[in-house]
Amino acid sequence: MIRLSAEKLSFHFIWIFGLLEMITVPIVAWLPGITFLRVKSPLEGAVVGFLGIVLLFLILNRFLHVLHLKLEEQPVSGISVLTSALWNALLLALLFGIQHIISFINVGPVVVHQAMSGFFSTFGAVLLTISIYEAVDKMFPFFRITLTTAKSVYAVRHFSLMPLAVMAGIYEAIALPVILLWQSADSFPVLVAAITGFTGGVLGSSIVLFCYNRFRIPRFVFLLEKVAGTG
């Protein structure tokens, strides 16, 4: 096993999440009128989660060299798109489902409610998704998320559960009230959603990066296993 610990988050973290939200939020704004799905349904979340990661990783895999990610001194050249998209589909389905449940609980001002909804739905969805991933990993290796270098392929076997869930919750608590501003748009909702999505993603990821790099909180840890190659 290879243990990776993120001692500091790179500033690349900010534009990646800004880009992710700029892709996914317009899909949320566009889908209901096309599919007649109820907003924030788990099915819609699965569609958004899948399409969002497919588009993001197709772009990101072309620019991985600027991130300077390395495994055993070899630059990472690719991240598996399909399996990552499937797991993100589950994550967003759970997240939207939990948010739908929370929507029946009236807590204070709208912004406070949105922030609380963002934190608890994301915290719960990340906990469940990672727990399911690690259970499925033992029985069905072909569902693993993999990273590729010029010499080898590595499968992600373990995530640091609580640090990821807590920081993801904080991210969404900051980002969601900004992201949801698109719902007030009288015209061009998809374009407005792209703007509010990018803004919310940048703001949320900036706060997470500041907290993670500034304070002594548990680090993100990943365990990877080499599954192919001899590098």
N, C-alpha and C positions, 0 to 999 in steps of 0.2 A: 504493500500500500504506500502511496505517496501522500503525505500530509501537506496541504497548502493552508497557510494562515495569512489572512489579509491584515497586515499590521496598520496599513494606511489605505484609505480609498483614494483612487486617482481622480483628478478633475474630469477625466473622460466619463466618469460615472454620471456627471450632470447632463452632458449632451446626449448620452445614450438614453437616459430616462425621459429627457425632453422629447427626443425623437420617438421613443416608444409611445408616449401619450399622444403625440401629434399624429401618430398612425392609428392608434386604437380608438381614441375619443370620437373622431369623425365617423368611424365605422359604427359606433354606438348611435350617433346622431342620424346616420343614413339607414341603418338596418330596419328600424320599426316600420317605416313606410314601405319597405320592399318586401319584408317577410310577414308583416302583420303580427309580429311577436310583441308581447307586452314588455315595456321597458324594464330593464333590470331582471329579466327572467334568467334562470340558470342556463337555459338553452341559448339565449342570446349571449350570455357570458362565455359559453363554450365557443361559439362562432367567433366572437370578438377576440378571445384569447388565442385561438388557433391562427386566425388570419393575421393578427398583430405580430405574433412572434415569427411567422413565416416571412412576412415582409421585412421585419426588423433584422432578422438573422441573414436573410439574403443580402441586405445592405451591409450589415456589420461584418460578415465574412470576407467582404472585399476590402475592408479597412482594418482587419485585425492587426496588421503590421504596425499601425500607429499606436496600438495599445501596449506593445512590448510584453505580451504575455508569453511566459516560457514554462515548459515542463521538461525537467532534466536537461536544462540548457538548450533546448530546442524551441524555436518560436512556434506558438500555436497558430496553425493555418486555417482551422475550421472548427466550427461547433455544429453538432448535429441539428439540423433544422426540424425534421419531421417529429422526432421524439420530444424535442424541446417544446414544439408547438402543441403536441398532445398533452403534455403535463401542464402547460400554461392554459390550455382549454379547460382542464379540470380545475385549476386554480381560480380562473375567472368565473367558472360556473358556480363554484362554492362561494366565492366572494359575492357575486350578485345575489345568490340565494340567501346568504346571511343578511345582506343589506336589505333585501325585501322583507325579511322577518323584522329587522330593526325598524323599518319604516312605520310599523304599527305602534312603536313606542315613541311617545311625544316627550322630548327632552329639551326644554328651554328654547332659546332662539334658534333660528334655522341654521346658522353657521355652526353653532355648538353641536346641534344634532348631526349635521353633516360630518363634522370632525370626529365625533364619537362613532358614528356609523363607519367612517373610513378606517378608524383604528381597529375596532373590534372585528369588523368583517374581514379585514386583511390579516390581522393576527390569527383569527380562527382558520381562515382559508390556507394560510401558509403552514400552520401546524398540521392540519389534516392532509394537505398535499404532500408534504415531506414525509409524514408518517406512512402514507400509502405508497409513496415512491420506494421507501426503504423496505417495505414489506414485499412489494411486487418485484423489486430488484433481485431478491433471493430466489424467486420462482421463474421469472421471465426476463432473462438478461437482455433480450432484444428490445426492451422498453427503456434501457438505460440511456441517459444523456452522455454523449461522448465528445471528446476533444481530440483533434488530430494535429500531429506535427509531421514533419517531413519523413520521420522514421517510425513513428508509433501512433497507436490509437489508445486513448485512455478513457475509461468509464468512470463517471461520478458514482460513488458508492454510498457516501454519507455527507450530510449537511449538518452544520451546527444549528440545531432546531430553534432554541429560544432566542439567541441573538438575531437570527434572521427574521423570526416572527415579530419580535418587538420593534426592530428598526423598520421593517416593512409597514407595520402598523403606524408608526410615527410618520413615515413618508406619506401614507395615504390620508392620515388625519390632516396634514398640511395641504396636500395636493387637491383632495376631493372638493372642498368648498370653492376653490378657484376653477377647477375643471367643470363643475356643474353650472357655472355662469352661462354656458352655451344654451342652457334650457330657457333662458330669458330672451334669447335672440328672436326678433320679429322677422328677420330675413337672413338668408344665407347661413342656416344653422350649421351646416357641415364645415364651412369656412371658419365660422366663429368657434366651432368645436376644436378645430386644428390649433387655433390661437390659444384658447383657454387650456387645451390639453398640453401644449408645449410649455406654456407659462406655469401651469400647475406642476408638471413634471420637473422643470428646472428648479422651482421654488422648493418643492418637497425633497428632491435629491440634494439640493444645496444644504438644507437644514440637517439632513441625515449625515452628509459628508462632514459638516462642521462638528456635529456631536460625536461622530465616530472617531475623527482625527484629533479632536480636542480633549476628550474625556477618557478616563480609564474604564472603558466598558468592555465586556467580553468580545473577543475578536470573532470574525467569521472564519470558520474552519471547514475545509472540504477534504474528504479522503477519496483518492482516485486509485484505480487499479489499471495497470497496463494490460490490455486485452489483445493486442496485436503489435507486431514489429519487434525489433531488437535494439532500438536506439538506446 
